[in-house]
Amino acid sequence: MQPSEMVMNPKQVFLSVLIFGVAGLLLFMYLQVWIEEQHTGRLEKRREQKATSGWGPVNYLQPVARIETQVSHA
C-alpha cells in the first residue's frame, strides 16, 4: 500500500474523533471520581486521628450550651 492510498474520508475522521472523545471523557470522569475518593479518604483519616487524640477543629460559629445562673435582686 502506498502512503497516498491511506487517506481517510471525512466519515472515518469524524468517527475516530468521536470515539477518542468519548473514551477521553470516560477516562476523565473515572479519574475525577478516583481522585475525589482518595481526597475524602485522607480527610476522614485525619478527622479520625484528631477525634481520637482529643484535638480537633473548633467551629466558632456553632452555638455552645452555657449554664446560666439566676441572680436574685433583693
C-alpha positions in Angstrom: 0.0 0.0 0.0 1.3 3.4 -0.9 1.0 6.3 1.6 -1.2 8.2 -0.8 -3.8 5.3 -0.7 -4.2 5.6 3.1 -6.3 8.7 3.0 -9.2 8.7 5.5 -12.5 10.0 4.2 -14.5 12.6 6.4 -16.8 9.9 7.8 -13.8 7.9 9.2 -12.2 11.1 10.6 -15.5 12.1 12.3 -16.0 8.6 13.8 -12.4 8.3 15.1 -12.6 11.8 16.7 -15.9 10.9 18.3 -14.6 7.6 19.6 -11.5 9.1 21.1 -13.5 12.0 22.6 -15.9 9.6 24.3 -13.0 7.5 25.6 -11.2 10.6 26.9 -14.4 11.8 28.6 -14.9 8.4 30.3 -11.3 8.4 31.4 -11.6 11.9 32.8 -14.8 11.0 34.7 -13.2 7.9 36.2 -10.1 9.8 37.3 -12.1 12.6 38.8 -14.1 10.1 40.9 -11.0 8.3 41.9 -9.2 11.5 43.0 -12.2 12.6 45.0 -12.3 9.2 46.8 -8.6 9.5 47.6 -9.0 13.0 48.8 -12.0 12.4 51.0 -10.4 9.2 52.4 -7.4 11.2 53.6 -9.7 13.8 55.2 -11.7 11.2 57.0 -8.5 9.6 58.3 -7.3 13.0 59.6 -10.6 13.6 61.3 -10.5 10.2 63.0 -6.9 10.9 64.2 -7.9 14.3 65.6 -11.0 12.8 67.2 -9.1 10.1 68.9 -6.3 12.4 70.0 -8.7 14.9 71.6 -7.6 17.8 69.3 -9.9 18.8 66.5 -11.2 21.7 64.6 -13.3 24.2 66.6 -16.4 25.6 65.0 -16.8 29.1 66.4 -20.0 29.8 64.6 -21.9 26.9 66.2 -23.8 27.9 69.4 -22.5 26.5 72.6 -24.7 25.4 75.5 -24.0 27.6 78.5 -25.1 27.3 82.1 -26.9 30.4 83.2 -27.2 31.3 86.8 -30.1 33.4 88.1 -29.2 36.4 90.1 -31.8 37.3 92.8 -32.1 41.0 93.3 -33.1 41.8 96.9 
